[in-house]
Amino acid sequence: MTPIPARPGALATLDGMEYVSALVPPVVMAVFFTGLIVTIVKTQGGANKAKEDAVVDAVLARAEHARQTHRDTEA
């Protein structure tokens, strides 16, 4: 395709399908980014949050108990 000669003081222009090929990548990235954000937001909180918090609390309690037991045996 031959480029359109630019007129002095005129903006560059694109022909028909060049607009589509120029806009498709950013539109596709925007759609996927929106889907990613929606997925992240949906997986935060809810029933899973309580389960995850319980697991973390159990691990922290176990680590604290092990630390106290180790400290008591040294003293």
C-alpha positions, -999 to +999 in steps of 0.1 A: +000+000+000+014+034-009+015+060+018-006+090+014+014+121+009+012+145+038-002+180+032+016+207+049+000+213+083-022+182+080-022+153+104-011+119+092-040+097+082-046+060+079-066+041+053-095+018+062-080-014+075-049+003+089-072+018+116-084-017+126-049-031+127-037-001+147-065-005+173-068-042+177-037-048+200-046-021+225-082-032+226-073-068+231-049-059+259-075-037+276-100-066+275-076-090+290-064-065+316-101-059+326-106-096+329-075-100+351-087-072+374-122-086+377-108-121+385-085-107+412-113-087+428-137-117+427-112-140+444-106-116+473-128-121+504-158-144+507-158-179+520-123-186+508-110-156+529-121-172+561-105-205+552-072-188+541-072-167+573-077-199+594-048-217+577-025-187+582-035-183+619-029-221+624+006-218+609+015-187+629+002-204+661+023-235+654+054-214+647+049-194+679+044-226+699+076-241+685+095-209+693+082-209+729+090-246+733+125-241+720+130-211+744+117-231+774+141-260+767+171-236+765+164-219+798 
